[in-house]
Amino acid sequence: MNTKIITDVDGFLAIREDWERLTEQDPDATYYSTFEFNYFWWQTFGSGCDKQLFILCHYRDNMMVAIAPLMIRCIDKKIVKCRVLSFLGKGDYFNFIIDSSKFKASALIRELFHAIEENSEKWDKIELTHLQMNTQLLQYIMRHDRYSKHTQYLTTCNRINSGDFESYEQFEKEMINTKLRRKRVKLRQDTGYRFKIVRASESDDIYEQIANIHQLEKKYLHEVKGRTERGSLFEDKANETFLRELFKGNDRILFFYLESEDSEIIMYKCCYLYRDVLYGWNTGYSPKYSNYHGISDVLLMEMIESLFSGSCAKQIDFGAGTYPWKFRWANHFSVSYSFVMWNECSQQTKLLRLLNQSREIIRAVKELKNAL
């Protein structure tokens, strides 16, 4: 029984087979747990000197049975640097990857945390986010005498599960009002739209199409709607590199879109597909159709109807974010938490806290002066 720490790309690539085996065995795994997602993300975003791999691999009887896919981020506070131990990647669900078929999950998680604590000189703060309420990892943290007090609510994720309805007709009757049905009819009459589903592996130019639409949408929102805060992930060079690599020949990335009679994309939604769940991550619409209200509702209705036809999935996950529209559509939601704990023995931690206290005192003095 031992735990190894992977700190280089060669070591990362060498554990691919074990990682994929564990992911298939872990019922809590999501697409954000997969090797391909984490490896491509690290290849793109992990090249800087501000990040270091810290993947914990736990072995029993010479077989890998648990992985903690972590990294250490160095945040420069000018006077002092803070080393933050966090999950790899960026997404709505994060977790340790566990094979609990032969060993108790809590025992494996305990060993991973033991390795984290043994290497406490390498980090100043643990920041594990997007921990789902029904996972073994969160249960372990919440039951721990020391860790539980450092855990708090983060956000909510909503989901549609077609298995809770006998048919699309039942779903429509219970979840969709007359106003939404009329939007669908009107858009079809005016545009003659077609609903399409394309996998990334089936199209060479789908990336360019959606990237162009998303950037046109951003420009429209800036110039017409005055929403200057709106950005586009397709304008970021690092994101572009990551997405292009991830999309390449990938059957797990699906594009759902409405296409006009002239073969123009009216609106699209990109999803990761994993274990019959569609994890939504990006949506965009053509400004040409901005006068139509409820295009996103129409696309969702088409996507939901496709669930019942058995085309590719059974659930749609809307991801993190407590927005009313998500609750109007979803029939399930789950709560996620964050676990943030400072290393009390770290000199950087002590200095950072001293600096924060100094800032609070200076701020209080300024407020007092202004009040006088």
TASUL-V674893 format. One record per residue. N is the residue number from 1. RES is the residue in three letters. PHI is phi in whole degrees, -180 to 180 (* if undefined). OMEGA is omega as a letter, one per 20 degrees, with the letter a starting at -180 (none if undefined). Layout:
n: <N | N>
res: <RES | RES>
phi: <PHI | PHI>
omega: <OMEGA | OMEGA>
This chain:
n: <1 | 2 | 3 | 4 | 5 | 6 | 7 | 8 | 9 | 10 | 11 | 12 | 13 | 14 | 15 | 16 | 17 | 18 | 19 | 20 | 21 | 22 | 23 | 24 | 25 | 26 | 27 | 28 | 29 | 30 | 31 | 32 | 33 | 34 | 35 | 36 | 37 | 38 | 39 | 40 | 41 | 42 | 43 | 44 | 45 | 46 | 47 | 48 | 49 | 50 | 51 | 52 | 53 | 54 | 55 | 56 | 57 | 58 | 59 | 60 | 61 | 62 | 63 | 64 | 65 | 66 | 67 | 68 | 69 | 70 | 71 | 72 | 73 | 74 | 75 | 76 | 77 | 78 | 79 | 80 | 81 | 82 | 83 | 84 | 85 | 86 | 87 | 88 | 89 | 90 | 91 | 92 | 93 | 94 | 95 | 96 | 97 | 98 | 99 | 100 | 101 | 102 | 103 | 104 | 105 | 106 | 107 | 108 | 109 | 110 | 111 | 112 | 113 | 114 | 115 | 116 | 117 | 118 | 119 | 120 | 121 | 122 | 123 | 124 | 125 | 126 | 127 | 128 | 129 | 130 | 131 | 132 | 133 | 134 | 135 | 136 | 137 | 138 | 139 | 140 | 141 | 142 | 143 | 144 | 145 | 146 | 147 | 148 | 149 | 150 | 151 | 152 | 153 | 154 | 155 | 156 | 157 | 158 | 159 | 160 | 161 | 162 | 163 | 164 | 165 | 166 | 167 | 168 | 169 | 170 | 171 | 172 | 173 | 174 | 175 | 176 | 177 | 178 | 179 | 180 | 181 | 182 | 183 | 184 | 185 | 186 | 187 | 188 | 189 | 190 | 191 | 192 | 193 | 194 | 195 | 196 | 197 | 198 | 199 | 200 | 201 | 202 | 203 | 204 | 205 | 206 | 207 | 208 | 209 | 210 | 211 | 212 | 213 | 214 | 215 | 216 | 217 | 218 | 219 | 220 | 221 | 222 | 223 | 224 | 225 | 226 | 227 | 228 | 229 | 230 | 231 | 232 | 233 | 234 | 235 | 236 | 237 | 238 | 239 | 240 | 241 | 242 | 243 | 244 | 245 | 246 | 247 | 248 | 249 | 250 | 251 | 252 | 253 | 254 | 255 | 256 | 257 | 258 | 259 | 260 | 261 | 262 | 263 | 264 | 265 | 266 | 267 | 268 | 269 | 270 | 271 | 272 | 273 | 274 | 275 | 276 | 277 | 278 | 279 | 280 | 281 | 282 | 283 | 284 | 285 | 286 | 287 | 288 | 289 | 290 | 291 | 292 | 293 | 294 | 295 | 296 | 297 | 298 | 299 | 300 | 301 | 302 | 303 | 304 | 305 | 306 | 307 | 308 | 309 | 310 | 311 | 312 | 313 | 314 | 315 | 316 | 317 | 318 | 319 | 320 | 321 | 322 | 323 | 324 | 325 | 326 | 327 | 328 | 329 | 330 | 331 | 332 | 333 | 334 | 335 | 336 | 337 | 338 | 339 | 340 | 341 | 342 | 343 | 344 | 345 | 346 | 347 | 348 | 349 | 350 | 351 | 352 | 353 | 354 | 355 | 356 | 357 | 358 | 359 | 360 | 361 | 362 | 363 | 364 | 365 | 366 | 367 | 368 | 369 | 370 | 371 | 372>
res: <MET | ASN | THR | LYS | ILE | ILE | THR | ASP | VAL | ASP | GLY | PHE | LEU | ALA | ILE | ARG | GLU | ASP | TRP | GLU | ARG | LEU | THR | GLU | GLN | ASP | PRO | ASP | ALA | THR | TYR | TYR | SER | THR | PHE | GLU | PHE | ASN | TYR | PHE | TRP | TRP | GLN | THR | PHE | GLY | SER | GLY | CYS | ASP | LYS | GLN | LEU | PHE | ILE | LEU | CYS | HIS | TYR | ARG | ASP | ASN | MET | MET | VAL | ALA | ILE | ALA | PRO | LEU | MET | ILE | ARG | CYS | ILE | ASP | LYS | LYS | ILE | VAL | LYS | CYS | ARG | VAL | LEU | SER | PHE | LEU | GLY | LYS | GLY | ASP | TYR | PHE | ASN | PHE | ILE | ILE | ASP | SER | SER | LYS | PHE | LYS | ALA | SER | ALA | LEU | ILE | ARG | GLU | LEU | PHE | HIS | ALA | ILE | GLU | GLU | ASN | SER | GLU | LYS | TRP | ASP | LYS | ILE | GLU | LEU | THR | HIS | LEU | GLN | MET | ASN | THR | GLN | LEU | LEU | GLN | TYR | ILE | MET | ARG | HIS | ASP | ARG | TYR | SER | LYS | HIS | THR | GLN | TYR | LEU | THR | THR | CYS | ASN | ARG | ILE | ASN | SER | GLY | ASP | PHE | GLU | SER | TYR | GLU | GLN | PHE | GLU | LYS | GLU | MET | ILE | ASN | THR | LYS | LEU | ARG | ARG | LYS | ARG | VAL | LYS | LEU | ARG | GLN | ASP | THR | GLY | TYR | ARG | PHE | LYS | ILE | VAL | ARG | ALA | SER | GLU | SER | ASP | ASP | ILE | TYR | GLU | GLN | ILE | ALA | ASN | ILE | HIS | GLN | LEU | GLU | LYS | LYS | TYR | LEU | HIS | GLU | VAL | LYS | GLY | ARG | THR | GLU | ARG | GLY | SER | LEU | PHE | GLU | ASP | LYS | ALA | ASN | GLU | THR | PHE | LEU | ARG | GLU | LEU | PHE | LYS | GLY | ASN | ASP | ARG | ILE | LEU | PHE | PHE | TYR | LEU | GLU | SER | GLU | ASP | SER | GLU | ILE | ILE | MET | TYR | LYS | CYS | CYS | TYR | LEU | TYR | ARG | ASP | VAL | LEU | TYR | GLY | TRP | ASN | THR | GLY | TYR | SER | PRO | LYS | TYR | SER | ASN | TYR | HIS | GLY | ILE | SER | ASP | VAL | LEU | LEU | MET | GLU | MET | ILE | GLU | SER | LEU | PHE | SER | GLY | SER | CYS | ALA | LYS | GLN | ILE | ASP | PHE | GLY | ALA | GLY | THR | TYR | PRO | TRP | LYS | PHE | ARG | TRP | ALA | ASN | HIS | PHE | SER | VAL | SER | TYR | SER | PHE | VAL | MET | TRP | ASN | GLU | CYS | SER | GLN | GLN | THR | LYS | LEU | LEU | ARG | LEU | LEU | ASN | GLN | SER | ARG | GLU | ILE | ILE | ARG | ALA | VAL | LYS | GLU | LEU | LYS | ASN | ALA | LEU>
phi: <* | -157 | -127 | -108 | -117 | -91 | -125 | -135 | -65 | -61 | -67 | -60 | -66 | -68 | -98 | -55 | -61 | -65 | -60 | -66 | -64 | -66 | -62 | -66 | -87 | -89 | -67 | -87 | -69 | -124 | -62 | -70 | -89 | -68 | -62 | -59 | -65 | -70 | -68 | -65 | -63 | -66 | -58 | -89 | -102 | -97 | -78 | -74 | -77 | -89 | -134 | -140 | -63 | -149 | -88 | -91 | -122 | -103 | -119 | -131 | 53 | 66 | -122 | -70 | -124 | -160 | -133 | -111 | -79 | -118 | -148 | -114 | -99 | -101 | -103 | -85 | -98 | 71 | -77 | -144 | -103 | -113 | -99 | -107 | -88 | -143 | -71 | -70 | 77 | -143 | -172 | -100 | -137 | -131 | -167 | -80 | -107 | -127 | -105 | -101 | -71 | -116 | -127 | -65 | -59 | -63 | -69 | -69 | -65 | -61 | -66 | -65 | -68 | -62 | -67 | -63 | -67 | -65 | -107 | -65 | -73 | -96 | -137 | -106 | -152 | -99 | -139 | -104 | -116 | 56 | -92 | -75 | -66 | -103 | -97 | -64 | -64 | -66 | -60 | -63 | -63 | -68 | -88 | -80 | -59 | -94 | -76 | -58 | -70 | -100 | -111 | -148 | -61 | -114 | -164 | -130 | -119 | -107 | -150 | -102 | -118 | -67 | -65 | -86 | -128 | -72 | -160 | -64 | -61 | -68 | -59 | -61 | -65 | -87 | -116 | -118 | -90 | -62 | -59 | -67 | -63 | -66 | -60 | -64 | -63 | -64 | -64 | -68 | -66 | -79 | -114 | 60 | -62 | -119 | -94 | -132 | -127 | -132 | -88 | -59 | -73 | -99 | -139 | -90 | -116 | -64 | -61 | -61 | -64 | -72 | -62 | -65 | -64 | -64 | -74 | -67 | -62 | -59 | -61 | -63 | -65 | -69 | -83 | -101 | -96 | 71 | -92 | -71 | -78 | -75 | -119 | -136 | -66 | -81 | -93 | -88 | -61 | -66 | -60 | -61 | -61 | -61 | -66 | -61 | -68 | -69 | -70 | -56 | 61 | -94 | -73 | -89 | -110 | -120 | -119 | -109 | -152 | -100 | -117 | -75 | -63 | -90 | 66 | -96 | -78 | -81 | -157 | -135 | -140 | -97 | -140 | -92 | -106 | -153 | 52 | 66 | -117 | -97 | -94 | -71 | -138 | -157 | -138 | -156 | -138 | -79 | -58 | -59 | -112 | -68 | -77 | -91 | -89 | 93 | -62 | -63 | -66 | -64 | -62 | -63 | -60 | -65 | -63 | -66 | -62 | -67 | -61 | -77 | -82 | 71 | -69 | -156 | -152 | -121 | -137 | -120 | -104 | -84 | 78 | -74 | 135 | -94 | -115 | -55 | -62 | -67 | -68 | -68 | -95 | -83 | -111 | -143 | -149 | -131 | -102 | -117 | -126 | -123 | -119 | -127 | -139 | -83 | -84 | -67 | -90 | -79 | -67 | -63 | -62 | -62 | -68 | -63 | -66 | -64 | -65 | -64 | -64 | -63 | -62 | -65 | -66 | -63 | -63 | -66 | -64 | -64 | -64 | -65 | -62 | -65 | -69 | -79>
omega: <r | r | r | r | r | a | a | a | r | r | r | a | a | a | a | a | r | a | a | r | a | a | r | a | a | a | a | a | r | r | r | r | a | r | a | a | a | a | r | r | a | r | a | a | a | a | a | a | a | r | r | r | r | a | a | r | a | a | r | a | r | r | r | a | a | r | r | a | a | r | r | r | r | a | a | r | a | a | a | r | a | a | a | r | a | r | r | r | r | a | a | a | r | a | r | a | a | r | a | a | a | a | r | a | a | r | r | r | r | r | r | r | r | r | r | a | r | a | a | r | a | a | r | a | r | r | r | a | r | r | a | a | a | a | r | a | a | r | r | a | a | a | a | a | a | a | a | a | r | a | r | r | r | a | a | r | a | a | r | r | a | a | r | a | a | a | r | r | r | r | a | a | a | a | a | a | a | r | r | r | a | r | a | a | a | a | r | r | a | a | a | a | r | r | a | r | a | r | a | a | a | a | r | a | a | r | a | a | a | r | r | a | a | r | r | r | r | a | r | a | r | a | a | a | r | a | a | r | a | r | r | a | a | r | r | a | a | r | r | r | r | a | r | r | a | a | a | r | a | r | a | r | a | r | r | a | r | a | r | r | r | r | r | r | r | r | r | r | r | a | r | r | r | r | r | r | r | r | a | a | r | a | r | r | r | r | r | a | a | r | r | r | r | r | a | r | r | r | r | r | r | r | a | r | r | r | a | r | r | a | a | a | r | a | r | r | a | r | a | r | a | a | a | a | r | r | r | a | a | r | r | r | r | a | r | a | r | r | a | a | r | r | a | a | a | r | r | r | r | a | r | r | r | r | r | r | r | r | r | r | r | r | a | r | r | r | r | r | r | r | r | none>
